[in-house]
Structures are given as structure tokens and as C-alpha cells.
Amino acid sequence: MTDRFRVLVIDDDPGIREYLHTVASRQGYEVFSAPDGESAVEGLGESKPDIVTLDAVLPGMDGLETLRKLKQAMPQVPVIMLSGHGQARMIVEAMRLGASDFLRKPFEVEELELAFSKALENHALKEEVVNLRGRVRSEVDSLLLGGDNPKMKEVRETIEQVADTDITVLIRGESGTGKELVARALYQLSNRSERPFVKVNCAALPSELLESELFGFEKGAFTGAQKRKLGKFEYANRGTIFLDEISEMAPGLQAKLLQVLQDGEFSRLGGESDVKVDTRIIAATNRNLEEAVRSGEFREDLYYRLNVVMVPLPPLRDRIDAVPLLVEHFLQMYREQYRKDAHPLSAETMNVMMGYGWPGNVRELENMIKRMVVLGNEKAVLKEIQRQGDAGSIAHPPEEESFDLGSLGSDLADGNGFDLKAISKRAARIAEKKVIERVLAQTRWNRKEAAERLHISYKALLYKMKENGLSDGN
């Protein structure tokens, strides 16, 4: 069986058939021919073409009807229409039916060669996109949607239904459930996958900086604005922008975002004219937006604009059946990344994992498996899970375990001395860390809300989290 591309020539003129046969053969193609549409369609099983040239005017079944039959039988095979008339209506109808190109007779050899080249390149590109989408679906299934949980089946179906549209999507779920993964899957499966994907964390920057980051600024808009800066929305033009932690956006910026959603335009800081963009918006939040709307923290009109299609991600504890599949996936991934010979988990460790509450969700599981692979030992992680006990608590480092007031009392009775200031400072730091951990757990790691409950500024909370070695929960 030959590896050469196969060309099917359909034309009622023997001279044209012979000419096309010669030209295509010189380009290295294997050529088949048919004098009419009926015999061409009937012989598809034998010719199995990679590309077709089709005369628009044929006896019996005309060119457009033949094109329709060809596309029904072989929707992916490119068809180049040839005609001596070139009527606009015929060209439009041929393109609507799926013709890849339209050449007017008489044509030059170079025109035909270019048409062949373009058609086959487009065909290869479409196959590549299909393969890419298949890989993305596989990654999503294995990493995020493993198991038979009904809620996750709904998530998968929603992704499949809306990915290839421009509709706005709001992804909701606790920290670590995989909201960014869903956003990237929606992007990769969309018709914008060859355009930019831009992520912005709305909680990572103060309001003033976030505005310039999203919408850019003009030269001289403020002190230090030496030249124009494009915003993330402009970089995401014709692509997709992912707005993570959308609930943390200040009210003034919410109004500006609403304008982008309604009109597809905005103004840069210091700008006098509007900038138009074609950007698909995907947003995510781990907060209860309905409560934020009721409290006045989030605009109701923006809420309804964002919440066109909502993708709710259940926490890992509500789909515990996915844990073995996720464990296998992460083991394989980090084996390859770190070139380690990691063994499957023991039955004891897997049983403990299946009974654990996973407050950090999929991200927590991934980090645990990563440590197991790197350390080559699952006992340390197993002890950490067992030590935590309560699903919402965080394992304490050895320093905290060794700080026990009871043992201090017995040591004092033995006449040992202590640096009281050092002990007080250490006890205060440990107590502070435990309180911050508890409040963060209560607020599902919403740092803005946690700062309010602790009666400290947002920046102060971020500093204390860093000082105490706490994960940011995102």
C-alpha cells in the first residue's frame, strides 16, 4: 500500500482529466479519475482520496450535489471546485457546502499546486486540533474528573457543551478543587485555542495596580507612567482571559469589567478614547457570591453577567472515589518529572487517604504525592495525615510539637532555668500561627475575609502568613 497522497479527479471532459492527472502525478500524488458524480461517489471505497478536484458542471448529478454527497461520506477530505463560469452564487453555495477552494478555468499549474498545498495544510491542521482536543479531554478526565461521581459527570458535560462557544463561564469551588484546570480545558477545547490565554489573580494586587494590569494606562496617566502600557485584556484580544478570585475585585473595577462584558470596550487609565476587544471571559471564585451581592461587596448586575454558565466543582471529600485515580496520575507525572522509581502506595496509606477529609482538595493531594516521590518514602506523609486528624486542621511542624507546657513544668521542678522572653516570644508566634490557620480554614482561605475577622490589614495578613510559612491556599 502506497504512502503517497491520493487525488480523485472528477470531470466530464477527458482532456481536463488527463491534464489534471499529469499535473498531480508530477507533484507525486497517486491519481484516480471519474467522468461523473455518480461513479465518483460509488468508487470512494476504492479511491480513498486525500483530496478531490470537482468540476462544478457535470452530467446527471451536478457538481454541487456531488459535493454534498462527498462531504457526507468524507467530511474531512478537502474538495477543490473547478468551474469555467465562476458565478458568485455558485461559489458561495460551494463554500457553504464545505469546498476548501474554488478555481476558475482556465487556471495555471501554480494555482492548482497552491490549492493542493493549502487544502492539505488545512486538513493536517484540523487533524492536529482534533488530536490536541483528545489529549486535553484525556488530561481533564484523569486529573480532575476521575471516578463516577454524578456531579463531576455534569461538570464534564458542561465543559463539552460550552467550550467551543464564546459564552462567559463562572467556575465555583473551594481552593484546590481545580478551577484553573477547568478554565484551561475550556480554552484548549475552544475555537480560540490558537490565541492567547491570559490569567489574572484579582486578589494578588491592590485595586490601583489591578486596574492598570487589566486595562493598561497611557503615558503620563500618573507619576512614573513613562510610556503607554497595554493591559491584560488587550493581550487577550481574540483569546481568553481567566479572572481568578473575581470576588476580590474592588467595586470601581467591577463597573469597568461590566462595561467590557456589555460592550466589549474599556478605556485605559488616563485614556480619552475607548479600546475595543474581543475577549472571552472565564471567572472563578471560592466565595459565596450571593452573600457578597447581599452585603454590597459585589455588584448584582455583574454577578448576573458573569453567571451565564456556572460550573460548580465539588470538594475532593465529596468525590473520594477519585483519590486512587488521582494518586496514580500524580505518581506517574512526578516519576517522569523527577526521574524517580516510585512504587505504588501501600494498602495502609491508600486506606488512610480514602478516610481523610482533604481540606486542601486536589492540590493538597498532589503536593503529598510529590513529596512521596521526591523523598522516596510514604511514611512521613502518612504520619502527617494521621497527625492532622481533623480535616480542617494543618499539621504542626516538629518545633510546635516539642513546645509542651506540661514538659516545661516538670523541667522547672527539676530546677532547670529558661529564657522567659524567648519562651514567651515563641509561644506567641505559635499561638498566632494557629489562630491564623483556624480563621483561614473557617473562611476557606479567603484572605480578605480572614483579615477582617482578625482585625488586621490585608497586607499585614499576607506578611504574617509568609512569616509563619503558611500556604496561600490558592
Backbone torsions as a table, in degrees:
resi	resn	phi	psi	omega
1	MET	NA	132.0	-175.0
2	THR	-77.7	151.8	175.5
3	ASP	-95.1	-1.5	-178.0
4	ARG	-71.1	151.0	174.1
5	PHE	-66.5	145.0	-175.9
6	ARG	-110.4	129.4	-179.5
7	VAL	-114.0	131.5	173.8
8	LEU	-106.6	120.1	179.4
9	VAL	-102.3	121.8	179.1
10	ILE	-117.3	109.0	-179.1
11	ASP	-159.4	139.7	-179.0
12	ASP	-83.9	-8.4	-180.0
13	ASP	-93.2	113.8	-178.8
14	PRO	-58.3	-35.9	180.0
15	GLY	-64.4	-41.6	178.2
16	ILE	-66.7	-40.5	179.6
17	ARG	-61.4	-43.9	-179.5
18	GLU	-65.5	-41.0	179.5
19	TYR	-62.3	-47.9	-179.3
20	LEU	-65.0	-36.2	178.2
21	HIS	-61.0	-43.3	-178.8
22	THR	-65.8	-47.9	-177.9
23	VAL	-61.6	-46.9	-177.8
24	ALA	-66.9	-37.4	179.3
25	SER	-64.2	-39.7	178.9
26	ARG	-63.2	-26.8	178.3
27	GLN	-84.4	-1.2	176.4
28	GLY	95.7	9.0	179.9
29	TYR	-86.6	151.3	169.4
30	GLU	-89.4	128.6	-168.3
31	VAL	-116.0	135.1	171.0
32	PHE	-120.9	155.6	-179.4
33	SER	-140.7	156.5	178.2
34	ALA	-146.9	141.4	-177.3
35	PRO	-83.9	-10.9	-178.4
36	ASP	-154.9	170.3	-176.2
37	GLY	-68.4	-39.3	-176.9
38	GLU	-60.5	-49.8	-177.8
39	SER	-68.6	-31.5	178.9
40	ALA	-65.4	-46.2	-178.7
41	VAL	-66.5	-40.9	180.0
42	GLU	-65.0	-31.9	-176.0
43	GLY	-92.8	11.3	-178.0
44	LEU	-60.9	-32.9	179.8
45	GLY	-63.0	-30.3	179.5
46	GLU	-86.9	-45.6	-174.8
47	SER	-74.7	-36.7	180.0
48	LYS	40.9	62.0	-171.9
49	PRO	-74.2	151.8	170.2
50	ASP	-93.2	-19.3	179.5
51	ILE	-155.6	148.9	-176.7
52	VAL	-129.4	137.5	166.0
53	THR	-107.4	132.6	-171.3
54	LEU	-132.8	122.0	175.6
55	ASP	-71.4	135.7	-177.6
56	ALA	-72.1	-26.2	-177.7
57	VAL	-114.4	110.4	-177.9
58	LEU	-129.7	151.8	173.5
59	PRO	-71.7	149.7	-178.7
60	GLY	72.5	-120.2	178.5
61	MET	-70.1	116.5	-173.8
62	ASP	-71.5	176.1	-174.4
63	GLY	-61.6	-41.5	-178.2
64	LEU	-67.8	-39.4	177.9
65	GLU	-68.3	-37.8	175.9
66	THR	-62.9	-42.3	177.7
67	LEU	-58.8	-43.5	180.0
68	ARG	-60.3	-44.1	-179.9
69	LYS	-66.1	-41.1	179.3
70	LEU	-61.6	-44.7	-177.9
71	LYS	-69.7	-29.0	175.0
72	GLN	-67.6	-40.9	-177.5
73	ALA	-79.4	-36.6	-175.5
74	MET	-138.5	74.4	-174.0
75	PRO	-61.0	-25.3	-176.0
76	GLN	-90.2	-11.8	-176.3
77	VAL	-81.8	125.3	-179.6
78	PRO	-70.0	139.8	179.7
79	VAL	-123.0	123.9	177.9
80	ILE	-101.2	118.3	179.9
81	MET	-83.6	139.8	177.0
82	LEU	-122.5	135.2	-179.2
83	SER	-153.2	145.8	175.4
84	GLY	-90.6	-2.5	-176.2
85	HIS	-104.0	-50.6	178.3
86	GLY	67.5	35.7	177.2
87	GLN	-67.2	138.0	-176.0
88	ALA	-58.3	-41.9	-178.1
89	ARG	-62.7	-40.9	179.7
90	MET	-66.0	-41.7	179.7
91	ILE	-61.6	-46.2	180.0
92	VAL	-60.9	-44.7	-178.6
93	GLU	-66.7	-38.0	178.7
94	ALA	-63.8	-43.9	178.6
95	MET	-65.3	-36.8	179.0
96	ARG	-64.3	-35.5	-179.5
97	LEU	-79.5	-8.2	173.9
98	GLY	114.8	10.4	176.8
99	ALA	-62.8	140.0	-178.3
100	SER	-85.9	-23.3	-179.8
101	ASP	-160.9	166.0	-178.8
102	PHE	-141.0	115.9	179.8
103	LEU	-111.5	137.9	179.7
104	ARG	-95.9	130.2	176.6
105	LYS	-76.1	145.2	-9.3
106	PRO	-77.6	148.0	-179.2
107	PHE	-122.9	157.2	179.0
108	GLU	-82.7	156.5	177.9
109	VAL	-57.4	-39.7	-178.8
110	GLU	-61.9	-36.4	179.4
111	GLU	-63.2	-43.3	-180.0
112	LEU	-67.3	-42.8	178.9
113	GLU	-60.3	-41.5	178.9
114	LEU	-66.0	-40.2	178.9
115	ALA	-62.8	-43.3	176.4
116	PHE	-58.6	-48.5	-176.4
117	SER	-60.8	-47.2	179.7
118	LYS	-61.6	-44.8	-177.1
119	ALA	-62.4	-43.7	-178.5
120	LEU	-71.6	-34.9	176.3
121	GLU	-64.5	-44.5	178.6
122	ASN	-63.4	-39.5	178.8
123	HIS	-62.5	-44.8	179.2
124	ALA	-63.3	-39.0	179.6
125	LEU	-64.3	-41.6	179.0
126	LYS	-63.6	-40.8	178.2
127	GLU	-64.4	-37.4	178.2
128	GLU	-63.9	-41.4	178.6
129	VAL	-63.8	-42.3	178.5
130	VAL	-61.0	-44.0	179.0
131	ASN	-64.5	-41.1	178.9
132	LEU	-61.6	-44.5	-179.9
133	ARG	-64.1	-35.1	177.0
134	GLY	-64.1	-41.4	178.4
135	ARG	-65.8	-40.8	179.3
136	VAL	-63.1	-43.5	178.3
137	ARG	-60.1	-40.5	179.4
138	SER	-63.9	-43.3	179.0
139	GLU	-63.0	-44.0	179.5
140	VAL	-63.1	-43.9	-179.2
141	ASP	-61.2	-43.5	-174.8
142	SER	-78.1	-38.2	-173.6
143	LEU	-86.1	-39.8	-170.9
144	LEU	-112.5	-37.9	-167.4
145	LEU	-109.8	23.3	179.6
146	GLY	-63.8	152.7	-179.7
147	GLY	91.5	175.7	-176.0
148	ASP	-108.2	24.8	-179.6
149	ASN	-61.8	127.0	-177.8
150	PRO	-58.6	-37.0	-179.6
151	LYS	-64.1	-38.0	-179.2
152	MET	-74.3	-28.6	173.5
153	LYS	-64.2	-39.5	177.3
154	GLU	-64.3	-40.2	178.0
155	VAL	-61.3	-45.9	-179.8
156	ARG	-60.7	-44.1	-179.5
157	GLU	-63.8	-40.7	179.3
158	THR	-63.4	-43.6	178.4
159	ILE	-58.3	-46.4	-179.0
160	GLU	-62.3	-38.2	-175.0
161	GLN	-73.6	-37.9	-170.8
162	VAL	-107.7	-7.2	-175.2
163	ALA	-57.2	-45.7	-173.7
164	ASP	-90.2	34.4	175.0
165	THR	-126.9	176.1	177.3
166	ASP	-102.4	13.0	-174.3
167	ILE	-67.8	144.2	178.5
168	THR	-73.7	137.1	-177.2
169	VAL	-124.8	135.7	175.2
170	LEU	-113.0	119.1	-179.4
171	ILE	-101.7	126.4	-176.5
172	ARG	-124.1	142.2	179.3
173	GLY	165.5	164.0	179.0
174	GLU	-64.8	162.7	176.5
175	SER	-60.8	136.3	177.5
176	GLY	88.3	3.4	-177.9
177	THR	-83.9	-12.3	177.1
178	GLY	107.3	31.8	-177.4
179	LYS	-65.7	-40.0	179.4
180	GLU	-67.6	-35.3	177.9
181	LEU	-61.7	-41.6	177.3
182	VAL	-63.1	-43.0	179.2
183	ALA	-60.1	-43.8	-179.3
184	ARG	-69.1	-33.8	176.2
185	ALA	-65.4	-43.2	176.8
186	LEU	-58.7	-39.0	179.8
187	TYR	-69.8	-49.1	-176.1
188	GLN	-65.3	-29.1	-179.5
189	LEU	-90.8	3.0	-176.7
190	SER	-94.9	171.5	176.4
191	ASN	-80.3	5.4	176.4
192	ARG	-105.1	12.2	-171.7
193	SER	-65.9	-18.3	177.4
194	GLU	-90.4	-2.1	178.4
195	ARG	-101.8	173.7	-174.1
196	PRO	-66.4	148.6	167.6
197	PHE	-115.8	116.8	-174.9
198	VAL	-117.8	124.3	179.0
199	LYS	-105.0	136.7	176.1
200	VAL	-132.9	124.9	175.1
201	ASN	-91.8	109.6	-173.5
202	CYS	-71.4	-12.6	179.8
203	ALA	-97.6	-5.4	-173.4
204	ALA	-83.6	-17.8	-175.6
205	LEU	-128.7	149.0	171.5
206	PRO	-61.0	160.1	-173.7
207	SER	-54.5	-43.8	-175.8
208	GLU	-64.4	-43.0	179.9
209	LEU	-70.6	-36.1	-179.8
210	LEU	-63.8	-37.9	179.4
211	GLU	-62.6	-46.1	179.5
212	SER	-69.1	-30.4	178.3
213	GLU	-68.0	-41.0	-178.0
214	LEU	-77.5	-44.7	-168.8
215	PHE	-112.9	-6.2	178.4
216	GLY	75.1	-178.7	179.0
217	PHE	-151.3	161.2	177.2
218	GLU	-92.5	158.6	175.8
219	LYS	-58.5	130.1	179.3
220	GLY	82.4	7.8	-179.6
221	ALA	-63.8	-29.6	177.4
222	PHE	-158.4	171.1	-179.8
223	THR	-60.5	125.4	-178.9
224	GLY	98.8	-9.0	178.1
225	ALA	-82.0	84.7	-173.7
226	GLN	-77.9	-25.5	179.1
227	LYS	-153.2	165.8	-179.8
228	ARG	-62.8	140.7	176.3
229	LYS	-125.4	127.2	177.1
230	LEU	-78.2	144.6	178.9
231	GLY	-90.6	172.5	-178.2
232	LYS	-61.7	-33.6	179.9
233	PHE	-63.4	-36.3	178.6
234	GLU	-71.6	-37.2	176.7
235	TYR	-65.9	-27.9	-179.0
236	ALA	-91.9	9.4	-179.3
237	ASN	-57.3	130.4	-176.7
238	ARG	68.8	6.4	177.6
239	GLY	-120.2	-142.7	-174.9
240	THR	-131.9	138.4	173.7
241	ILE	-117.6	134.2	-179.7
242	PHE	-110.8	112.9	-178.8
243	LEU	-100.2	97.7	-178.9
244	ASP	-83.6	148.4	-178.2
245	GLU	52.9	50.3	-176.6
246	ILE	-60.7	-25.6	-177.8
247	SER	-68.2	-16.9	-178.3
248	GLU	-87.3	0.6	-178.9
249	MET	-74.0	135.4	-179.1
250	ALA	-67.1	152.4	-177.3
251	PRO	-54.4	-39.6	179.5
252	GLY	-61.8	-41.1	178.4
253	LEU	-71.6	-31.8	177.1
254	GLN	-59.4	-40.0	179.1
255	ALA	-64.4	-38.6	-179.8
256	LYS	-69.4	-38.5	177.0
257	LEU	-64.7	-38.3	178.1
258	LEU	-59.2	-38.2	178.6
259	GLN	-63.9	-38.9	178.6
260	VAL	-64.4	-41.8	-180.0
261	LEU	-66.6	-37.6	-176.6
262	GLN	-79.8	-45.6	-169.8
263	ASP	-116.2	-8.4	-177.7
264	GLY	67.8	29.3	179.6
265	GLU	-149.0	161.1	179.8
266	PHE	-159.6	173.4	176.3
267	SER	-120.5	140.1	175.2
268	ARG	-69.3	158.8	174.2
269	LEU	-60.0	125.4	-178.8
270	GLY	81.2	2.6	-178.5
271	GLY	-89.2	151.0	179.8
272	GLU	-102.1	-21.3	-178.9
273	SER	-115.8	157.4	179.8
274	ASP	-84.0	150.3	177.3
275	VAL	-109.2	127.1	-179.9
276	LYS	-95.2	136.9	178.6
277	VAL	-137.3	152.0	174.2
278	ASP	-116.5	90.5	-173.6
279	THR	-130.7	130.8	173.8
280	ARG	-82.7	134.6	-177.1
281	ILE	-108.6	126.1	170.9
282	ILE	-120.2	126.4	-177.3
283	ALA	-119.1	158.4	179.4
284	ALA	-143.5	150.2	177.5
285	THR	-154.2	149.9	172.8
286	ASN	-108.8	7.8	-179.5
287	ARG	-101.2	164.1	173.4
288	ASN	-82.4	99.9	-175.9
289	LEU	-67.5	-30.0	178.6
290	GLU	-62.2	-41.1	177.2
291	GLU	-67.2	-38.5	178.6
292	ALA	-63.6	-35.7	176.5
293	VAL	-66.9	-44.6	-179.0
294	ARG	-64.6	-33.9	-179.1
295	SER	-83.9	-4.5	178.9
296	GLY	85.3	5.0	-179.9
297	GLU	-79.1	-22.5	-177.0
298	PHE	-132.5	134.5	-177.0
299	ARG	-66.7	133.6	-179.5
300	GLU	-66.7	-40.1	-179.0
301	ASP	-66.4	-35.5	176.9
302	LEU	-69.5	-37.9	178.0
303	TYR	-56.2	-46.6	-178.4
304	TYR	-71.3	-30.7	176.9
305	ARG	-68.7	-37.1	-179.2
306	LEU	-78.8	-33.8	-171.6
307	ASN	-88.3	42.4	178.3
308	VAL	-69.8	-51.5	171.8
309	VAL	-125.4	126.3	-177.9
310	MET	-111.6	132.2	177.6
311	VAL	-113.3	102.9	179.3
312	PRO	-88.4	126.4	179.0
313	LEU	-102.7	117.4	178.7
314	PRO	-71.4	151.8	176.4
315	PRO	-66.9	159.9	-177.0
316	LEU	-62.6	-31.2	-179.4
317	ARG	-64.7	-22.0	179.2
318	ASP	-91.6	-0.9	174.7
319	ARG	-140.9	53.7	-172.8
320	ILE	-62.1	-20.0	179.4
321	ASP	-64.4	-16.7	-179.5
322	ALA	-81.0	-13.7	-174.2
323	VAL	-57.2	-49.2	-179.9
324	PRO	-58.7	-39.3	179.8
325	LEU	-67.5	-41.4	179.1
326	LEU	-67.0	-40.3	177.9
327	VAL	-58.9	-47.1	179.9
328	GLU	-61.2	-41.6	-179.7
329	HIS	-63.0	-48.6	-177.1
330	PHE	-69.4	-35.8	176.2
331	LEU	-59.4	-47.4	-179.4
332	GLN	-63.8	-42.5	-177.6
333	MET	-62.8	-46.5	-176.3
334	TYR	-81.8	-21.9	169.4
335	ARG	-58.4	-48.6	-178.5
336	GLU	-68.8	-40.7	-176.6
337	GLN	-66.3	-43.6	-176.3
338	TYR	-101.0	2.6	178.7
339	ARG	53.2	49.8	-179.7
340	LYS	-112.0	149.8	178.0
341	ASP	-97.3	71.8	-176.9
342	ALA	-81.3	134.9	-179.6
343	HIS	-88.2	157.2	173.9
344	PRO	-57.6	153.0	-178.6
345	LEU	-68.7	149.7	177.4
346	SER	-70.2	159.9	179.0
347	ALA	-61.2	-35.7	-179.8
348	GLU	-62.9	-47.6	-179.1
349	THR	-64.6	-41.6	-179.8
350	MET	-64.7	-38.1	177.9
351	ASN	-63.3	-41.0	178.6
352	VAL	-64.4	-42.7	179.7
353	MET	-63.2	-37.8	-179.6
354	MET	-70.0	-21.6	179.3
355	GLY	-99.0	2.7	-176.7
356	TYR	-89.6	152.3	-174.8
357	GLY	-85.6	-14.5	177.0
358	TRP	49.3	65.1	177.5
359	PRO	-62.8	-26.3	178.3
360	GLY	-93.8	3.8	174.4
361	ASN	59.9	-146.0	-173.2
362	VAL	-62.5	-35.3	-179.3
363	ARG	-63.5	-40.4	178.7
364	GLU	-63.7	-43.2	178.4
365	LEU	-62.2	-44.3	179.8
366	GLU	-59.9	-45.2	-179.5
367	ASN	-63.7	-37.0	178.6
368	MET	-65.1	-44.8	179.8
369	ILE	-64.9	-37.5	177.9
370	LYS	-60.0	-44.7	179.8
371	ARG	-64.3	-39.5	178.9
372	MET	-59.9	-44.1	-178.1
373	VAL	-66.9	-44.7	-177.2
374	VAL	-66.6	-45.1	-177.8
375	LEU	-79.2	-20.4	-177.5
376	GLY	68.5	24.7	-175.5
377	ASN	-151.4	123.7	-179.5
378	GLU	-92.4	-6.5	-175.2
379	LYS	-66.8	-39.7	-178.0
380	ALA	-63.4	-43.0	178.9
381	VAL	-68.6	-39.1	177.8
382	LEU	-60.2	-43.4	178.0
383	LYS	-64.2	-37.7	180.0
384	GLU	-61.9	-44.8	179.5
385	ILE	-63.3	-45.3	-178.6
386	GLN	-65.7	-34.2	-178.6
387	ARG	-69.8	-32.2	-176.7
388	GLN	-68.2	-40.6	176.2
389	GLY	65.9	-80.8	178.3
390	ASP	-69.5	130.7	-176.0
391	ALA	-60.3	-27.5	-176.4
392	GLY	-91.2	-4.6	-176.1
393	SER	-89.2	166.2	179.2
394	ILE	-115.1	137.8	179.8
395	ALA	-62.6	138.6	-178.6
396	HIS	-91.1	141.0	177.6
397	PRO	-68.0	162.8	-177.7
398	PRO	-54.2	-32.8	-178.8
399	GLU	-60.3	-39.9	-177.9
400	GLU	-73.4	-35.7	-179.6
401	GLU	-64.5	-35.8	-175.5
402	SER	-77.4	-14.6	-178.8
403	PHE	-87.5	93.2	-175.3
404	ASP	-124.5	122.0	-177.2
405	LEU	-64.1	-31.6	179.3
406	GLY	-63.2	-43.9	179.7
407	SER	-67.6	-31.5	176.8
408	LEU	-62.5	-40.8	-178.6
409	GLY	-62.9	-43.1	-179.3
410	SER	-68.1	-36.5	177.9
411	ASP	-64.6	-38.2	178.8
412	LEU	-64.6	-37.5	179.8
413	ALA	-64.9	-26.6	178.9
414	ASP	-81.6	-1.7	177.7
415	GLY	89.2	10.9	178.7
416	ASN	-74.7	148.9	179.0
417	GLY	-102.6	160.5	-177.9
418	PHE	-141.5	154.1	171.3
419	ASP	-85.3	99.3	-172.7
420	LEU	-61.6	-39.0	-179.0
421	LYS	-64.3	-41.2	-179.8
422	ALA	-65.8	-40.4	179.6
423	ILE	-65.8	-42.3	-180.0
424	SER	-62.1	-43.7	-179.5
425	LYS	-63.8	-41.3	-179.3
426	ARG	-67.7	-42.3	179.2
427	ALA	-63.7	-40.4	179.3
428	ALA	-64.1	-39.8	-179.0
429	ARG	-66.8	-41.3	179.3
430	ILE	-65.8	-42.8	178.5
431	ALA	-63.3	-41.4	179.3
432	GLU	-61.7	-43.7	-179.7
433	LYS	-62.9	-43.4	-178.9
434	LYS	-63.6	-40.2	179.6
435	VAL	-65.4	-44.4	179.4
436	ILE	-61.9	-43.4	178.5
437	GLU	-58.7	-45.1	-176.8
438	ARG	-65.7	-42.7	-179.6
439	VAL	-67.5	-40.3	176.9
440	LEU	-61.8	-40.7	178.1
441	ALA	-64.5	-40.4	-180.0
442	GLN	-64.9	-32.8	-178.6
443	THR	-97.3	12.8	-178.3
444	ARG	53.8	41.0	177.4
445	TRP	62.9	28.6	171.9
446	ASN	-83.4	104.4	-170.3
447	ARG	-68.3	-33.7	179.3
448	LYS	-64.1	-47.2	179.6
449	GLU	-66.7	-38.0	178.9
450	ALA	-63.2	-41.9	179.0
451	ALA	-61.2	-40.0	178.7
452	GLU	-64.2	-42.2	-179.8
453	ARG	-67.0	-32.2	-178.9
454	LEU	-87.0	-3.6	179.3
455	HIS	59.6	40.7	173.9
456	ILE	-130.9	166.4	179.6
457	SER	-74.9	160.8	178.8
458	TYR	-59.0	-44.3	179.7
459	LYS	-64.5	-37.0	179.3
460	ALA	-64.9	-38.8	178.1
461	LEU	-63.6	-45.2	179.2
462	LEU	-59.3	-40.5	179.1
463	TYR	-63.7	-45.3	-177.8
464	LYS	-67.9	-35.6	176.3
465	MET	-62.8	-43.9	179.3
466	LYS	-65.1	-42.6	-179.0
467	GLU	-61.3	-35.4	-177.3
468	ASN	-94.8	5.9	176.5
469	GLY	68.8	31.9	-178.5
470	LEU	-90.0	140.7	174.5
471	SER	-67.1	152.4	179.1
472	ASP	-80.6	-3.2	175.1
473	GLY	73.5	7.8	-176.3
474	ASN	-116.0	NA	NA
